[in-house]
Amino acid sequence: MIKLKFTFCLVLLANMLSAQGQGSGSNMLLYSVIAVCAILVIWAMLGLASNLMKIEAGKHGLDPEKENYGVFPGLTDLFKAKRPSYAVGGTFHKFDKGFDINLEGKPTGSIEEGNVSRFAIRPTDFNGMSPIPKVTVEVGDEVKAGDVLFFDKKRPEINYVSPVSGEVVAVNRGDKRSIADVVILADKNISYKKFNTPDINEIDRATLVNFLAETGVWPLINERPFDLVPALDVVPVNIFISTFDTAPLAPNTNVVISGNESSFQKGLEVLAKLTSGSVHLGLDARCDHAPANGFANAQNVKKHWFAGPHPAGNVGIQIHHTAPIKGSDKVWTLGVQDVITLGNLFLTGEYHADRIVALTGGELHTPKYVKTYQGASVADLVKGNIKEGENRVISGDVLSGKQIDADSFLGFKDDQLTVIKEGNDYELFGWLLPLSPRPSISGTIPSFGKDYEYEANTNTRGEKRAFVVTGQYESVLPMDIYPQHLMKAIITNDFEKMEGLGITELTEEDVALCEFVCTSKNPLQSILRQGLNAVQEQS
C-alpha cells in the first residue's frame, strides 16, 4: 500500500487553487484540478519509489521500521529523538516509557579486594535442573577453579564447576534431600585447572560446544524463552548482550570492563561462532559521554544504542526492539562479566570466575565495589559494613533480586548485593497523608526532583486489591505488549492467549517495574514464571 505523506499540504494547496478558480472563471478551476491531479500522480510515484527502496533495504538486512530509507522523511523522522554525537553506527532507540527509581546507597570509590573466604554454587540458581543433581565431590575434597562440582542427571554432558580453589566444606541439602549448595573454603592464592584451549578460528561448532560444556562456561549462557541453560544441540538465531543496567543501584559496567577489554572482545568472537545470526550489543546512550571503549569499539557485533528510563538496560527490552523472538526461535543472552569469563578461558586456558560486585543500599555504612568470585559469601561481603536494625539482604536489585539470609551466598548470575530496611512498620493514613518521601509514578506523591535519593524499605504501601485495568503497566513497559491482559490469561490458564500476547518475550525482570507500580499489589513476577513454566510444559 502506497503511503501518501504530507497529505495536509496537498489538501491545503487544492483548496487554494479551487478558491482561485472560483474567482477567475471555469478555466482556472480546470487548471487547478489538473495541477492537483498531476501533483498527486507524481507524489504517488515517489511514494511507490520510497516503498521499493524500503523493500530493498530489508533484503540487505536493514530495518526500514527503525531507519528511514525512503525518498522523503516521514513525520516521525522529523520529530524523533536525536542520538548523541558519540553514538556512532548501529541503530538508536529512545524510550519514553519507564521509570527510574533513584535510591540512596550507590557504590562509589575504587574497587576493593573482597575479603571473602567461602563460595558456593547452588543448583537452584538454574531453571529446570533436577533438584538432586549428581555431586562429584565430597566434604574434605580439594578442588581447583574449574574442577567439576556437579552435573544435571538429565544432561550429564554439562558441567558445573568450582569458581575457586580450596576445600569442599559442605554439601548442604534442602527439602526432600535436594542439593541446596556446594560450599568451598577458598585458598588464599587461587589455583586453576588447565584446559587445552582450541584455536577459535579453526575449531568447528560442535567441538567448540563440547569444550564449553566440559569447562563449565556453558551454564553462563541463558536461553530465552524460559531462561534455561541451553541444550548442546540448540543453535540460537541471535545472541544479545546488554552493556549497561538501569535497575536501581545497579553496578556501572564501565567500571567492570576496565582492564578486561581484550577478554570481552575475545568472548564476543567465541559467541559469534555459536549463532546462525548475529551477536547484538546494547549500548548506553543516556549519558553526556560515551561508554567505555571496550563497549563502543567492540568488533564483530551489531550495535544498538538505547536511551530512556529503566528498563532501557534490560536485555529483554533490547531484544524486543532489535530482533524479537518469533515462533519457536531460541536466543541467548549473557552478562558483561559472563562474556569476560568466556574470553579469559580462551586467552588463559583457565576458568576465571572473577566478579566485580556492587555492595549497595542505604543500610550499608560504605556502599562500594569489591573484587571477588562467583557465589561469594554474603556474611563475608558485608562484615562490619551493615547498619544495626532489621534489614533485608537481596541478591540482585530491589525490583527483581531474591531475598536471602545473611549467611547465604550470592546467586550464580548476580553481581549486586542490596541491603535495605525491612520496613514492617505501619504508616497511619499513609495512603492519605504521605509521611515520608518515596518514589512513585502517582501524581498524588510530591516529586523531589530527579537527583533526590530516596530511602528504600520493603513496605508495599497497601494490600492486595481487585485486579482492575488501570494502564499503569503499559506506562512503564516499553514493549508492544499488553501486560495486564497477559497476566489475566496466565491466571486463567489460557495458553493460546498467553502465547498470542507475547509471553515468550518476557522474563521476570521485564515486568518487575510493572509490579512496583501495581495498584492491586499483584506478584507479577511469580505469575509470569508460572505462565512460562506452563507454556514450557506444553511446548
N, C-alpha and C positions, 0 to 999 in steps of 0.2 A: 504494500500500500504506500502510495506516494505521500510523503509528509509535506504539506504546504506550510512554509514558515512566513512569518510577518504578515499574516492574513489581515490583521488590523490595518496595516498600512495600505494594503490593496483596496480594502473596502473604503477607506477614507479617500483614496485617490479617485475611485469610481464615483463616489458621492460628489466630489468637487467637479469632476467632468460633467456629470449629469446636471448639476446646478448651472454650470456654464452653458450647457446645451439648451436648457430651458430659456435662458435669456437671449440666445443668439439664433435660435431657429432650429428646425429639424435637421439641417445638415450638420450642425455642430453636435447634436445629440448622436447622430450616426457615427461621426468621427470618434466621439468619446467611447461609444460601445466597442468599436473596432480596436481602439487603443487598449482598453481594458482587457479585451479578449486576447490581444497579442501579448500583453504582459503576463496574463495567466498561462498562456501556452509556453512562453519562454520559461516562466517560473516552474511549470510542471516538468519541463525538460531538465532544468537544473536540479529539481528535486529527484528526478529519476537518476541523473548522474551521481548525485550525492549518495543515494541508496546503493548504487552499483559500487561506488568507492568503499562504502562500509562493508559490503559483502566481500570484496577483495581483501580488505583489512582483516576480516575474520578468517579468511582462508590462510593468511600468513601468520596466524597466531596472535593478532592484535585484538583488543577488546573494544569494539565500537560503542559499547554502552558506557565505558569508562572514559574514553577519549573521543574527541570529535575528529572524524576523518572525512567529513562531508565538504561540500563546496563552500557553504556558509556556516557560521556558528549558530547553534540553537540558543534559545533564551536561557537555558540552564548553563550554557557555556559562558554567557555574558555575566552571570551573577554568581557563579560558583566560587568557592573559596580558593584563593591563590596559594600555591605551595611555597614554602620558604625557599630562599635562594640556594641553600645548601642541599636541598632535596633533589639531587640530580639523578635523572634516569628513573625507570620504572613508573609505576602508577602512583597517584596521590589520592587519598581518601580523607575527607574531613567529616566528622560526625558531630551532629548537634545533640543527639540523644545520649543520655548517660548522666552520671553524677559523680563528682569527686568528693570523697569523704576525707577531709583533712584532719588527722588526729595528731595529738601530741605523742612524742616518743620516737621521732625519726632518728635513724642511726647516723652518726656523724664521726668525723675524725678518720684517722688512718686505720688500716686493717691490723688487728692484733692477733697474736698467736693464741688460739684457744687451748686452754689448759684442760683438755678432756682426756680421760683415761679409758672410758668404756664406750663401746659402739655396738650397735645391734642391727640386724636385718630381720624384718618382720614379714612373714608370708601374707599377712592380712593387708599389706600395702598394695597387693596385686589382685585386681579384679579377676574372678574366675578361677583362681588357683584352688587346688584341693586343700581342705582345712588341715590335712595331715600329710604334708609333703615328705619325701624321703630325705631325712637328715643324714649327711655323710660324715659328720664329726661327732665326737663325744666330749663330755666335760673333761678338761685336762689336756686335750689335744693342742699342739702348737700349729698355727697356720700362718701363711704368708698372705699379703694382699694379693687377691686374685685366686686363692685356693677355693674350691667348691665347698659351700656350707650345706646346701640342699638343692633338690630339684623337684619339680612337679611330676608326680607319678603318671599323669596323663600325657606329659610331654617331657620325657626324661632327657631329651637332647639339649634342653635349655638349662644352663647352669646359673645358679645364684651364688655369688662369690663374696668373699670377705673384703670389706673396704680397707682393712688394716692388717698388720701382722701382730701376733700375740697369742695369748692363751684363751681357749674357749672356756668360759667360766660358768655358763648357764645355758640350758636349753629349756626355756620356760614354756609351760603348757597352759592352755585356756580351757574353755568349755569343751566337754566331750573329748578331752585329751588332744585337742587341736594344738598345733605349734604356734605359740604366741610370738616368740622371738628367739634368736640365737645371739648370745652376748659374748663379745670378745674383749678381754683386757689387753689394751694395746701396748706394744713395745714403745720405748722412748724413741728409738730410731726404727722407722718402718722399713721392713724388707719386702721385696716384691718377687712374685713368681714370674719367671721369664717365659715369654711366648715367642715362637718363631713367626715373626710378622711377615706376611706375604707382600709382594710388590703390588700396590693398588692398581698400577697401570697394566699389569699382566694377568692378574687373577680373574677367573670367571665368577659370575654372580653366585652360583651355587656353592662354590668353595668359600667365597667371602662370607656368605650367610652362616655356614657351618663354623667358620672361625669365630665369628662374633658370638654365636651361641655358646661355643666352648669356653671362650674367655670371660664370659659374664657381662658383656656390654649390651647384649641383645635386650635384656629387661629394661634398659634405659629408653627403649623405643615404646611409644604409646600409640596404639592403633585406634582410630576413630572410624565409625561409631563404636560405642560401648566402652572405650578406654581399657583396652586389653593389651597384654604383651602379645604381639602378633605371632601367628604360626609361621614356621620357616618357609612354607611354600607360598606365602602371600606376597604379591608384588603390588605395592601401593601405586595409585595413579599420580600422587604428588606427595611431597614431604614439606612440612611447614615448621618454621622456627620463628617465634616472636622474640625480638631482641630487646624488648622493654616490657615492664609490668606497671600497670596503672592502679593496681589494688592498693588499699590503704596501707601505708608504711612499707610498701614493697621495696626490696633492695634495688639499688641503682646498678644496672647491668654494665654500665660504663666502668664502674669500679671493679666488677668481676672480671672483665675481659682484659684489663690492664696487665700486660706481661704474658698473656695467653693468646695473642693474636695468631701466631703460627699454628698452635694446636687447634684453634677454632676453624681456621681455613682448611686444615687437613681433615678435620671432621666433616666439613661440607663436601670435600672431594670424595670421601668414602660414601656419604649418603647419596651422592649423585649416581653412584654405581648400583644403588638398590632400588631405584624407582623407574617406572616406564615413562614418567613425566618429568617434572622439574622439582628442584629444591627452591621453595619460596621463602624469602626472608622479609619479615615485617620490621620496618624501621621507624624510629621515633621522629615525628615531625612536629611535636608540640612545643619545643623549646626555641629560644632565640639563638641557639648554637647547634652545630652538627653533632650527631652521636659519635662515639669512639671510632677511630679509623678502622679498627678491626671489623666493625659492622658496616660502615659506609663504603669501605673499599673491598668488601668481600667479593670473591670471584666465583664464576660458575653457578650463579644463583639468579633467580628472578626477584627483583627488589620491588617492594611496595611500601610506600610511606603513609603513615597514619597519624592523624591529629584529632583531638577531641577529648572529652572526659572519659573516665572509666565507664565501660570496659573496652576502650580502644586498644589496650595492650593484650587482651585475651586472644589467644591463637584461634579460638573458635569464631570470633567476630571477624578476624582477618581472613580465615578460610571462606566464610560466607560472602565476602566482598571481592574475593580474587578468583577462587575456583571452588564453588560449592560442591558438597558431597551429593552425588546423584545416584539413584538406584542402589545397586549392590557395590558401589565403589568403596574402596578402602584407602584411607590416607593415614600418614604417620605424622606425629608431632614429637618434638624434643625440646628441652630447655637449653639455654645457652651453656650451662655447666655440663649438661649431658653431652653436648657436641664437643666440648673441650676434652672430656674424658675419652670419648671415642677417638679424637685426634691424637691424644697422648699415647694411646695404645699403639698406633702406627708409627709414632715418632720414637718411642722408647721401648716398645715390646713389653710394656707393663700396664697393669690395671691401676690407674691413678684415680682414686675416688675423692680427691681433694674437693672441698666445698668452702666457698665464702658464704657465711651465714650472717644474716642481719638479725641482731637481737633488738627488738622493737617493743614499743608500748610505754604508756605513761607510768607503769608500776615498776619500771627499772630505774635504778639510780643513774646509770650511764648506758643509754642505747648506743650500740656500736656494731661494727663489723668484726667478725672473728674468722680466722682461717682454721678449718678443722677437716673432718671427713664425713662421708655419708653416715647417717644413723647415729649422730653424736648424742651422748647422754645429756638430757635436759638439766639435771641437777648439777653437772659439771659446768655447763654453759652459763648458768645464772648464779653460780655460787658467789655469795657476798654481794650480789648486784640487784637483788629483788627487795622491794619495799615490804614492810610489815603489813599485815592485813589479809583479808580473804580475797585472793586473786584467782584469775583463771589463766591457765597456760594453754596456748594454742600453737599447734604445729602448722604453720602457714599464716595466712592473713585472717582478719576478723570476719570476713564475709564467707569464705569457703574453706578455711582451715578446720582442723579437728581438735577438739578439746582433749588434752592428755594430762596424765598425772605428772607431778614434778619429778618423779623418779623414773619417768619413761624415756623414750628416745624419739628423735626427730624422724619424720616419715622419709621414706626412700627418695621421694621426689622433692622434698621440702628444703628450701634454703632460707627460711624465715621462721623466727620464733617470736611470738607476740604474747605479752603479759599485760592484762588489763584487770580492772576491778570486777569482782563477781557481780556487783550490782543487784543484790537481792533485797534491797530496801524498797519500801512502798512510798510513793510520792503522792501526797494528798492533793487531790484536784489537779494532778499533773496534766490531765487532758484539757483542763480549762485554763489553768494559770501555769504555764511553763516556768519552773522554778530554777532551772539551770540551762545554760546554752547546750544545744545539741544539733548535730547535722540532720537536716530534714529537707525533703523536696516540697513540703507543705508551706503554703504562703502564710499560714497562721503562726509559724515559728519565726521569730525575728532572725534576720541574717546578720552575721557579724563580719562579713567580708570574706573573700576567698583565701586570705592569708591567716585567718584565725584558726588556731589549732584546738580542737575540741578534746575534752577528756572523755575517754571511752569507758563504758561499762556494759554489762550484759542485759540490762533491763530492756524488755521489748516494748515498754510504754503502752501496754494494752493486753487484751486477751483474744483468743480465737473467736472470730465472728463469722457471720454468713459469708459465703464465697460469692460476692457480687461483682459485676462488671464495673470497673472504675476507670480503666485506661491508664492506670499507674504503671503497669508492667511495660506497656508499649512505649511509654515516655522515656524509659531508661534503657531499653534494649534496641540497639541499632541494627536490627535484622528484620527482614521481610517475613516475619513470623508472628502469629497471634498467640502469645504465651498463655493468656488466660484460657482461651478455648482449648489449647493443648493440655493444660493441667486438668481441665474438666474431663477431657477424653481419657486421660490416664486414670483418673479416679473411677470412671465408669467402665474401664477395660475395653474401650472401643479401639481395637487395633488399627482398623482402616483409617480412622480419623487421626490417630497418633502419627502414623506414617505420612498421611496426607498433609498434616500440619507441621511437618519438619522435625520430628523428634530426633532423628538421626544426626541432625546438625548441631545438637546441643549437648553440653555436659554441665555438671553442677556449677562450675564457676561462671558459666554464661548467664545463669538465672539467679545467681547469688544476690545481685543488686535488686532484682525484682522481689526477692524475699525480704530484703531490707526495707523496701518502700511499701510492702503489702499491708493494707489496712486490715485485712482479715487475718493477718498473722499466720498464714499457712506455711508449712515447711516445704517450700517448693523444691529445694534441692533433693530431699529424700523422696518426694513424689516423682520427680524426674527420674531418679535412679530406679525407682520401682517400675516406671514405664519402660526404661531402657532394658532392664532385665527381662521384662515380659516380651518385648519385641525380639530380643536376642534369642529367647527360648523358641519363638515361633519361626525364626529365620533358619 
